[in-house]
Every structure is written in structure tokens, then in C-alpha cells.
């Protein structure tokens, strides 16, 4: 590998930097987009139990908001639980949009690397061809080592540009799909909590009406 990088000469340096950056983003998103980190199992049931037991207070909501992305959207449901359904839905959707942006962090950069890397490789290809034709112009075909050097620069940069771009594009599409799935699950669980609150409020209303009767 080192010999190939040396054969690519200086135009390969930006591609090496792109590959390091892309790898860092892939690893960071692999850690951050774990399902258990975004949607901790059992959290919805725990919050529903709080509601049933009447244990929801400002301290619990604040801790819930800092717990995880799911905790943030469930906290938004609890904070706006007393509002009408339309306003509650708007506030929860606003929180969901902010969460989606956070989950998509660095993905635009990864997509940019997938697009730019082949262009950088093409730039190296052009540099290699310029060196090749310059060598031909200066010495004719009598210096094959100089011709080989220019051609190797051209080919190595083309190959390395694709080597960076293809995995970057694949992971970019994969993480986009994963974010969509996670956001859909966040919205579903928020809707479940909102429905539970509505049912609990209706039950309390019926109980109070029965007592007054």
C-alpha cells in the first residue's frame, strides 16, 4: 500500500486526508446511531408508568430530556401534554425535526467526500498525464522510467479516488436509511405516549364526572 501511495506522488495526499476523514465519520456514526443509544429499550414503558402513577414532575422531565433522543421527544410530549392535540403535535414534530438533524450530523460531509474524491482522483490523473507528455516532449520515448512515473501517478490517483468514493457513498446511503428508520420509530413512540396521556386524561375526566354524579 505504501508503495502505491508513493507511486501516486503528491496529488494522492488530499485523497489520503479524505479517506481518514471518511473513516472517522463512518466510525462515529456507527457508534452514535446504535439503536440502543437512540431508542433505549423500555424507556417508553417507564415513562408511561410515571404517568399512570402521577410521578411526572419538572425534575423527571429534565432528566428525561438529557437521557437520549427518545427521551427528548418523550419529554416534549410530557411538556406539551396539556395543550390541544394539534398544538401538541406541532411541538413534538418540531422536536423531531431537530433530532433528525442531529442524527444526520456529518452525513452531508460523507456525501460530499463521496462526490469530491473521484474529482480529486481525476485531478491526479491529469497531473500524471501532463508529466507523461512533458517527459515525451523533453526526451521522446527514450526514457521509459519517466513515462512510467507519469502513468502510475495517473492510474494510482484514479484508483484511490474510487477507493475512497465508493465506500463513502455506500455508508452515506446506509446511514441515511438508518436515520429515517430511527426517526420513524421516535415519532411512533412519541405518538404512543401522547395517546396514553389522552386516554389517561379521559379516564380521569370520567372518574371525576362519576364522583360528582
N, C-alpha and C positions, 0 to 999 in steps of 0.2 A: 504493500500500500504506500509506504513512504517513497519508494522508487517511482511509483505512478504520480504521486504529488510533485516530486521533483521534476518529473518529465513535463508536468503541466506548467511549470515556471510561475512567475509572479501572478498571472491572471487567475490562478486557482485559489489564491488567498481569500478573496471575497466569498468564494464558494465554501471554503472551509469554515469561515465565520458563519455563513448561512446555515451550514449543517449543524454546527454547535448550537446556534440559536433555535433551530427547528427541533433538535433533540431535547433541549431544555423545556420547550413549550409542550412537547408530547408527554414528557415525564411529569411535568407539573399538572397538566390537565388529567392525566391518568390518576394522579393522587386526588385531585380536587373533585373530580366527577365520579368518585366512587359512590355507589347508591347509598351505602350506609352512612356516608357523610352528609349527603344532601337530604335523604329521606330516612332518618333514623327509625328503625322498626319499633313499633309500639308507642311512638310519641303521640299519634292521633288518639289512640285509646286512652292514654294517660290524661290528655287534655280533656277529653270527653268525661272522664271520671271526675276531674276537678269541677267541671260544670255541674254535674249531677249532685256532687257533694257541696256545692256552693263555696268552693275554695279558691275561686278566681279573684285575685287582687292585683294591685299595681306591681308589687314585687315579683310575683309569679310571671306576669306578662312580660316584664322587663327581662327576666332571666330566660324566658322562652324565646324572646326576640334575638338574644345573643347565642342561642343554642345551636342553630343550624338554619339553612334556607327554609326547611319545612317549618321550623319554629317561628321564623319571621312571618311567614304567611299565615300561620295559625294565630299568632299574636295579633296580626292585623284584623282577622276575623273577630277575635275577642274584643279588641279595642272599639270596633265599629258595630258590635253586636246589637246595640240598642237603636241603631238607625234603621230607616226603612230599607227594604231589600235592594232597591235599585241603587241607592247611595252606598250601601254596604258592598254591593258587587263592584261598583266603580272603584272604591278604595282598595279592595282586595286585588282587583285587576291591575291597579297602579303598582301595588307592591310586587305582583307577579312579573310585571314588565321590568322593574328594577332587578329582580332576582335573575331573570333571563339574561339581562345584560351582564350581570356578574358571572353567570355560568358560562357565557360566551367569551369571557376575558381571554385575550391573546389569540383567539381563533382567527380574527381578521389578519393578525400578523402572520399566522401559519399559512393562511391562504395567500397572502402576499409573497411569502417565501416560495410557495409552490409555483407562483406565476413568474417571479423575477429570476429564480435560479436558472431556468433554461436560457433566459436572455443574457445572463452573465456568462453562462457557458458559451453562448453564441459569440459574445464579445471576445472570449478567449480564443474561439475558433478563428475569428477574423484576425486577431493578433498573430496566431500561428501561421495563417496563410500569408499574411504580409511578410513575416520573416522568411517564409519559404520562397516567395517570389523575389524578395530582396536578395536572398542568397543566390538564386538563379541569375539575377541581373548582375551580381558582382562577380561570380565565379563560373557561371554557366552550370553545367551538370557535373562538373569535376569535383564537387565537394559534397558527396552523399551524406556525410555526417551532419552538415548544416541543414540540408533538406529534411533529413530525418528528424532533426530537432524541431523544426517548424511544424512538420506534420504531426509529431507527437503532442506538441502544445495544442494544436487544433483538436485532435481527437480526444485527448485526456479531458480538456475543458468541456467539450460537448458531452462526454460520458458522465463527468462528475456533476454537471448541471442537471442532467436527467436523474442521476443517483439521488440528488437532494430533492428534486421536484416531485418525483413520483410518490415516495413515502409521505412527503408533506401533504400532498393533495389527498391521499388515501386517508390519513389521520384527520385532516381537516373535515372531510365529508363524514367520517365516522363520528367525530365528536359533535358535529352539528346535529346529526341524527340523535345522538345520546342526549344532548341538551333538550331537544324537542320532546323526547320521551320523559325526561325528568320534569320538565315544566308542565307537561300534561298531567303527570302524577301529582305534582304540587297543587295544581288547580283542582284536581279531583278530590284530594284530601281536604282542601280548604272548603270545597262545596259540601263535603260530608259533615264537617264541623258546623258550617252555617245551618245546614238542615237540622242537625242535632239541637242547636240553640233555638231554632224556630219551634221545633217540637217541644222542647223543654218549656219555652215561654208559653206555648199554647196550653200545655198541661197545667202550669201554674195558674193561668187565667181561668181554666175550667175549675180548678180546685177552689180558687177564691170565690168564684161565682156560686159554687155549691155551698160554701160556708155561709155566704150572705143569704142564700135561699133558706 
